[in-house]
Amino acid sequence: MADAIDYSQYQVDVSTLDFKQRDRLDKFLNFLVQNGGSDLHLKAGSVVRGRINGELVKFTKDPYLKEDMMTLAKELLKTRFPEMIKNKSVDFTYKLNDEYRFRVNIFFQIDGVSAVFRTIPVKIPTIDELGLPKSIKEICDTAMRGVVLLTGPTGSGKTTTIASMLNRINHARTSHIVTIEDPVEFVFKDDKCIINQRAIGEDCNTFADSLRAALREDPDVIFVGEMRDLVTIETALHAAETGHLVFSTVHTIDAKETINRIVAMFEQAEQERIRMTLASVIEAVISQRLARTIDGKRVAVVEILRKNTRIRDMILEGRDSEIPDAIADGRNTYGMQTFDQHLLDLYVQEVITRDEALDKASKRNDLELKMKNADLAKKRGMMLANGEDIPDQLAEEVVQLQDIRR
């Protein structure tokens, strides 16, 4: 187990900061990125906090004054401040320097104004740098039409994964990519592709309207930041049916739940039609969770569903409960994997602890059995490698599985 981190090292003496609110903010943001943080939390009447390795830690001993937070809101929003008064919150991006931008949500709460800044590195990481499975690269290289969905809770890395996939396409083939985001996070530079990025509220009005407009803009690839409503979902599915490759995100926990959620959003009379469409256009569903590593960092745990005849039939026939088994069975042939298969890999590779793997498991008891077998197999292999005899007790304990990594 990693040693506990002394978070007092992250605290800043407010007296050393510039009184100008924007300069003060920049110092906090610089401090955040220098320490590998992901989010900065500012709240009127509370100390400044940052999220480092998944933990919220205090950056100051003194609270941020209510008046200072209101001044900061006005400095950041300028002409958009009336929008905040009307809607009670505003999304936008903030550029710190040439290396870091931030996705910002600033909002009212009972003590005044609060703001959360999510770090967006200017450099878009590659799929390999993110440590993602190689089948994600295969999806980028082979998918020319259909729908690719990224799912998972807020903060699980969906946007970063999509950015790495779009940038791989950008460097590999000549296409027109249109993104519709709220707000724009990673900024792409044209390489082999031409990429037009539009921000909701600044460059366009709604996801649905912008997606319909995108179909008239000669796109090959469309990224819709989130499928929030029926109109957006239907338009995205139509775009995929007409030969476009559509990326989007859904706030669901796994592939099975993603299919259920999309179908359930429609009226009963429409659900069979939607199942037929989904079965036809779904290219992949990539679901993510973050797990804490042994050295105190975080790693993406990924479930991957890829289109094949068995998956298509299950969607058509409403056999969603069987999807996890189909994903597990398709690992070697189609490059699919369940969360528990990936967790077992990470445990065997000594990236995460036993407790962390079980905490993030979909089927805890099944994973625990496979981990026990992995431990016994490892012990047996080491004894054989050292020329030692296998004790009868150990031989009896080894539970034979057809494929321990299934």
SVG drawing of the C-alpha trace seen along z (x, -y; Angstrom):
<svg xmlns="http://www.w3.org/2000/svg" viewBox="-47 -44 62 78">
<polyline fill="none" stroke="black" stroke-width="0.4" points="0.0,0.0 1.3,-3.4 2.3,-5.8 -0.1,-8.4 0.5,-11.8 1.2,-14.8 -1.3,-17.2 -0.2,-20.2 2.6,-20.7 0.0,-21.9 -1.2,-24.9 -0.5,-28.4 0.0,-31.5 -2.7,-33.9 -0.7,-36.9 1.8,-36.3 -0.8,-36.5 -1.6,-39.5 -4.8,-41.3 -6.0,-41.5 -8.4,-38.6 -7.4,-37.4 -3.7,-37.3 -4.7,-35.5 -6.6,-32.9 -3.7,-32.3 -1.4,-31.6 -3.8,-29.0 -4.1,-27.4 -0.4,-27.3 0.0,-25.7 -2.6,-23.1 -0.9,-22.0 2.5,-22.1 1.3,-19.5 -0.5,-17.3 -4.0,-18.4 -7.1,-18.0 -9.6,-20.5 -9.6,-23.8 -12.5,-24.6 -13.2,-28.2 -16.1,-28.9 -17.2,-32.1 -16.6,-31.7 -14.5,-28.6 -10.8,-27.8 -9.5,-27.1 -9.2,-23.4 -7.7,-21.3 -8.2,-17.7 -4.8,-15.9 -4.8,-12.1 -8.5,-12.0 -8.4,-13.7 -9.7,-17.2 -7.0,-19.0 -6.8,-22.5 -4.7,-25.0 -5.2,-27.8 -5.8,-28.3 -8.0,-31.4 -11.4,-31.5 -12.1,-33.2 -14.2,-36.3 -17.7,-36.5 -16.9,-39.9 -13.8,-38.6 -15.6,-35.7 -18.2,-38.1 -15.5,-40.4 -13.7,-37.4 -17.0,-36.3 -17.4,-39.7 -13.8,-39.8 -14.0,-36.4 -17.4,-36.7 -17.4,-40.3 -20.3,-40.7 -21.6,-37.2 -22.2,-38.2 -25.9,-38.9 -26.2,-35.4 -25.0,-34.1 -27.6,-36.3 -30.3,-34.8 -29.3,-31.2 -27.5,-31.0 -24.5,-29.2 -22.3,-29.6 -19.9,-27.2 -16.8,-28.5 -13.1,-27.9 -10.2,-29.8 -6.7,-29.9 -3.9,-30.0 -1.0,-29.8 0.1,-28.0 0.2,-24.7 -3.0,-24.7 -6.7,-25.6 -9.5,-25.0 -13.2,-24.0 -15.0,-26.2 -18.4,-26.2 -19.2,-29.2 -22.4,-29.3 -24.4,-30.7 -24.8,-28.8 -26.3,-29.8 -23.1,-31.4 -22.4,-33.4 -20.4,-32.4 -18.5,-29.2 -16.4,-28.0 -14.8,-24.8 -11.9,-24.7 -11.1,-21.4 -7.6,-21.1 -7.4,-20.6 -3.8,-20.2 -3.2,-21.8 -1.2,-18.8 -3.7,-16.1 -2.4,-12.7 -2.2,-9.7 -4.1,-6.5 -0.8,-4.8 0.1,-7.7 -3.3,-7.2 -2.6,-3.5 -5.8,-2.5 -6.3,0.9 -5.0,1.4 -8.5,2.2 -9.4,-1.5 -6.8,-2.3 -8.3,0.4 -11.7,-1.3 -10.2,-4.6 -8.5,-2.9 -11.3,-0.8 -14.6,-2.6 -15.7,-4.7 -19.4,-5.1 -21.7,-4.3 -21.8,-5.5 -19.0,-5.3 -20.2,-6.1 -18.0,-6.9 -19.7,-6.3 -18.9,-6.7 -19.4,-9.1 -18.4,-12.7 -14.6,-13.0 -13.8,-9.5 -11.8,-10.7 -14.4,-10.3 -13.5,-13.7 -9.8,-12.9 -10.3,-9.5 -12.5,-10.9 -9.9,-13.7 -7.1,-11.1 -9.3,-9.1 -10.2,-12.1 -6.6,-13.2 -5.5,-9.7 -8.0,-10.1 -6.7,-13.6 -3.2,-12.3 -4.2,-9.2 -6.8,-10.0 -8.2,-12.9 -11.6,-13.8 -13.8,-16.7 -14.4,-16.5 -17.1,-18.7 -17.3,-18.9 -20.2,-20.4 -19.2,-20.9 -20.3,-22.6 -17.8,-24.1 -14.9,-23.4 -12.2,-21.6 -9.3,-20.2 -8.4,-22.4 -7.3,-20.4 -4.9,-21.6 -5.6,-20.5 -3.3,-17.8 -4.7,-15.5 -8.2,-16.4 -9.9,-19.8 -11.5,-20.2 -14.3,-22.7 -15.1,-23.1 -18.3,-24.8 -19.1,-25.8 -22.7,-25.8 -23.7,-29.3 -20.9,-30.9 -20.9,-29.4 -24.2,-27.7 -27.4,-27.3 -28.2,-23.7 -26.7,-20.2 -29.8,-19.2 -29.8,-22.3 -26.0,-22.2 -26.0,-18.5 -28.7,-19.1 -26.6,-21.9 -23.5,-19.8 -25.1,-17.3 -25.2,-20.1 -21.5,-20.9 -20.0,-17.9 -18.7,-16.1 -17.1,-12.7 -16.8,-12.6 -19.0,-14.3 -18.4,-14.7 -21.5,-15.6 -20.4,-16.5 -23.3,-14.7 -26.5,-13.0 -28.9,-14.8 -32.3,-14.6 -34.4,-12.6 -33.9,-15.0 -30.1,-14.9 -30.1,-11.1 -32.4,-10.7 -30.4,-13.1 -27.1,-11.4 -28.5,-8.0 -29.7,-9.4 -26.3,-10.8 -24.8,-7.4 -27.4,-5.7 -26.5,-8.1 -22.8,-7.2 -21.2,-9.4 -19.0,-8.4 -20.5,-9.9 -18.8,-10.1 -20.7,-11.1 -20.9,-10.6 -23.6,-9.2 -23.6,-9.2 -24.1,-5.5 -22.1,-2.9 -21.5,-0.3 -22.5,0.9 -25.6,2.8 -26.9,-0.2 -26.1,-2.5 -28.3,-0.5 -31.1,-0.3 -30.9,-4.1 -31.1,-5.1 -34.0,-2.7 -35.9,-3.7 -35.8,-7.4 -38.3,-6.7 -42.0,-6.0 -42.9,-2.3 -44.2,-2.4 -40.9,-3.7 -38.6,-1.3 -38.5,1.5 -37.6,-0.9 -34.8,-2.4 -33.5,1.0 -33.3,1.8 -31.4,-1.4 -29.0,-0.9 -28.3,2.6 -27.4,1.4 -25.3,-1.7 -23.5,-0.9 -19.9,-0.5 -18.5,-0.5 -19.3,-1.4 -16.3,-2.3 -17.1,-2.7 -14.6,-4.0 -14.0,-4.1 -10.9,-5.4 -9.1,-3.3 -6.3,-4.3 -2.9,-2.8 -0.5,-1.3 1.7,-4.5 -1.3,-6.8 -2.1,-7.9 -5.1,-6.9 -5.6,-4.6 -8.6,-4.2 -10.4,-0.9 -12.2,-0.3 -15.0,1.9 -15.2,2.2 -18.1,3.4 -17.6,3.8 -20.1,4.5 -20.6,8.2 -23.5,10.4 -24.1,11.7 -24.2,8.2 -26.5,7.0 -28.9,9.8 -29.0,9.2 -29.8,5.5 -32.5,6.4 -34.1,9.0 -33.9,7.0 -31.5,9.4 -29.4,6.6 -28.7,8.7 -26.6,11.1 -24.4,8.3 -21.7,8.6 -21.2,12.3 -20.9,11.6 -18.3,8.9 -16.3,11.3 -16.5,14.1 -15.4,11.7 -12.1,10.7 -9.7,12.7 -11.6,12.6 -13.0,9.0 -10.8,7.2 -13.7,6.6 -13.3,6.7 -15.3,6.3 -14.4,4.1 -13.6,7.2 -11.3,8.6 -9.4,5.3 -9.3,5.1 -7.8,8.6 -5.1,7.6 -4.2,4.5 -4.1,6.6 -1.9,9.2 0.4,6.5 0.6,5.0 -0.8,1.7 -3.7,1.7 -4.3,3.4 -6.6,6.3 -8.9,4.1 -9.1,1.5 -9.9,4.1 -12.7,5.5 -14.1,2.1 -14.4,1.3 -15.6,4.7 -19.0,5.3 -19.1,8.9 -17.1,8.9 -17.3,12.6 -16.4,13.7 -13.4,11.4 -12.3,12.4 -12.2,16.1 -10.2,15.2 -7.8,13.2 -7.3,16.1 -6.6,18.3 -4.2,15.8 -2.3,15.7 -2.1,19.4 -1.0,19.8 1.7,17.1 3.0,19.0 2.9,22.3 4.8,20.8 7.5,19.3 8.0,22.7 8.3,24.5 10.7,21.9 12.9,22.4 12.8,26.2 10.8,26.7 8.3,29.5 4.6,28.4 3.1,29.4 0.0,31.5 -1.9,28.8 -1.1,26.1 -1.9,28.4 -5.3,29.1 -6.0,25.4 -5.3,24.4 -8.8,24.0 -8.7,24.7 -10.3,22.1 -10.6,22.3 -9.2,18.8 -8.2,16.9 -8.4,13.6 -11.9,14.1"/>
</svg>
